[in-house]
Amino acid sequence: MHDVELEPLLREVERVMRAGAAAKDLQLAIEIDPALPRRCRLDATRLRQVLTNLTANAIRFTHQRHRQH
């Protein structure tokens, strides 16, 4: 485990998954809570895998675009 800056990791997952979302006419955007610590001690590879898998499942199982107002 290492100290990891969270925002760049989250932005990377967003960037990687954006094409899959666009292929289904979905818009992918993340919102980072200002209360989230900038750095955490964690396994970046595992967190990236979990977030990528969760995002991929969300894209896979979203059948209709939800428009934010």
Secondary structure, 3 states (H helix, E strand, C coil): CEEEEHHHHHHHHHHHHHHHHHHCCCCCCCCCCCCCCCEEEECHHHHHHHHHHHHHHHHHHCCCCCCCC
